[in-house]
Amino acid sequence: MDAWVTFWGWVLVIVLLVYAGLAVAITIGGFFDVKEMLTAIDEQHHTDDHEEE
């Protein structure tokens, strides 16, 4: 019975580490995506302003 407790304990630790790694990777990727989106919106806004003049 102790083997199962050890096994599931390791499975839990591994799954939590993988989840934490994915959460960090997605957060960093999302930050850069939002930054790129805001830059594109700003450039489009400036382009639209110059076309109206």
Secondary structure, DSSP 8 states (H G I E B T S, - for coil): -HHHHHHHHHHHHHHHHHHHHHHHHHHHHHHHHHHHHHHHHHHHHHHHHHHH-
